[in-house]
Amino acid sequence: MTAGVLVPYCRSRNVPRAALISLAVAVAAAVYAGSQVPLPQLRYLADYSVPLAAVVPVVHAVVLATTLYSPMADLESTAARPMRLIRAAHMAVTLLYAAVLAALPLVAGASLDMTSAAVRNVAGYLGLAMISARLFGSGLAWLLPLAMFGPTLLLGVRWDSTPEPWAWSIHGPASGSAAVTAAVLCAAGLVAAATAAPRRGERAERA
């Protein structure tokens, strides 16, 4: 893969813009690394909060997932050079970059446990964003992550101030079930994004 291929590929997907936005969010999260986000529970008056660094990965996932598909999808589908390898490399680099951003608060003094939970969350939510982009188009990459995150914030804590089993992203860093859930979502998203072409409706919109 040469610069003659990679530069147009990245520009067509607005990769530089998404990378800079995510970096700015990560820097802000690092500055406020010790902050806690109270969860506004609707069912119970439960007192529960999570580190800001564990919430910010949702933003990284949504922003970076917008780079998945290109307005030149029809041209790429007929290109002499197969795009599957480039898309797979793109997904791998995106995941690595998201993990590095999620771990950035560690530099500002965040605990290793908090950082591991943030990396877990960014992997899971990035997987959901990739699936959402595949199903609904990259413009709606935010749909499934927010459909998961919203109920988690509002309904994810039980009466005894412990997370619901399904609210994996607010589980503690030692939660095995949360780690497995995030890994499965990430793997499914990578497969969907690396092997599938853009939806026909998205091609038409960008034509």
C-alpha positions, 0 to 999 in steps of 0.5 A: 500500500503506497501513499498514492493509495492511502492518502485518497483513501483517508481523505475520502473518509475524512479520517484526519478530521475524525482523528483530530476530533477524537484526539481533542476529546481524549485530551479533555478527558485526560485533563478531567481524568479524576472526574466522576459522572453521576448516573441519573437513574429513573427507577431507583434513587441509587447513588452510582457514578462512573469515571469520565474516562469510562464514558468518553469512549462512546464519543471516540467510537461514534466519531471514528466509525464515521470514517468507515465508508467512502463516497467513492464506494462505487469506484473502489468496488471496481478498482484494480487493487482489491480494497479488502486488505486496505479496509482490514488495515483501516479497521485495525489501525482505527481500533488501535488508535481508539484504544490509545486515546482511551488510555490517554488519561493514564498519563494524567494520573488515572488508575490502571483499573480505570484505564482498562475499563475505558479500553474495554468500553471503547472496543465494545462501543466501536464494535457497535458503531461499526455494526450500526454503520454497516446496517444503517450507513456511516451517517448513523454510526452513532445509532446503536452505541447511543441505543445501548448507552442511553438505557445504560445511563438511565436504567443500568443500576439496580436498587442496591447500587450495582450495575445491571448484568446487561449494562456492561459498560458501567461494570467494574474493570474486573468484570469478566462478563463485560470484557467478553461482551465488549470483545464479542461486539468488537469482533463482530464490528470488525468483521462487518466493517472489513468484509462488507460494502456500503449499503446501496442507499448510502451509495445513492446518497453520496453519488 
